[in-house]
Amino acid sequence: MTPVERILVKMIEASGPISVSTYMEACLGHPEHGYYMTRDPLGAAGDFTTAPEISQMFGEMIGLWTAMTWVAAGRHPWKVIELGPGRGTLMADILRTGRMIGFEPEVWFVETSPVLRAKQAEQVPQANWVNSFAEVPEGPALILANEFFDALPVQQYLWSPEGWRERRIGLIDGKLGWGLSGVLPIDHLGTWVEISRGANQIAGQIASRIGSHGGAALIIDYGYRSDDRPDGPTLQAVKAHKMVDALTTPGEADLTWLINFDALGSSMLGLGTYRSDQGAFLTRLGIGQRAAALAEARPDEADAIADALERLTSPDQMGTLFKVLAVTSTGQPVPPGFGQIADPESAVAGSATW
Ligand code: SAH
């Protein structure tokens, strides 16, 4: 039994089955035993890899987006805020790229894990750290989040023949097992619904900060559109780069769910919102050209660079599974990387514009 499991079993014995969000909160964020609090899960020796860890080209494209958005808005001294910065690799790549055009912002990291804070300090020693977005001092900011929202606790609801029920985790023969709550007083049609109070709250805070102080946000995550909704509940667990059962190793596997990007975008009321697949977005920003230049400069690494390009942009890898949402204050131009692909020749086949 894992330490988090022992805590959860006691909690369920004392007060009954728990919601999926309570489960995620304990597994990922328990101050002493939580998954993110006790380890760096990234990289080959860890449990999963993210786009910034695959190749510097990802951070360079995001750096280009960030610096160009800053230039378009008039080069004012905007902060850069990153939610859940992992090892700090994305920010290090952004700052290196931005510096070339004079973009040297104050950096704020929203991070709860002491282990990852230490890693971030190695790469971005000048950063400021806070535990929650609300603690970042006011003012216009460029806000970035890569694979952050999908780690926030989510609640899952099923439309059953009797009505809406919440997915719960209880004890079956002394072990953690899935179950359903009694019927909830909600009247609506559908199959599964997933609601994250944490994600909704942070999305609202991002929108109101941009609305009242200006700035822009870029949110990149594993997700889907409303017309391409997955059938079942999307909570998934990953350990050592493999999918594992979500209930067998609480606190020792990464837990994520899929973000509905249409819903996330429509929660940014009164702001400019732009959505794209990751592959099309990176392609419009010029990742193809960057890969060619890098391969020319480092011929020994040409194969690895081509592999990384493929992983980040191809529709059967991260290209369409990952989505991008940009949010700007009203009156700002269309941010870089959205809208028509200027050069269709360089577009990744199959990665749709939407
Ligand atoms: N953006 C990074 C890491 C993604 S993993 C990358 O792309 O490589 C998720 C990150 O979010 C980790 O840094 C984790 O510690 C952080 N995190 C998870 N839940 C959080 C919360 N509630 N508040 C702040 N940070 C959180």
Residues whose N, C-alpha, C, O or C-beta is under 5 A from the ligand:
A	BS01	SAH	Y36 T50 P52 L83 G84 P85 G86 V110 E111 T112 S113 L116 N131 N146 E147 F148 A151
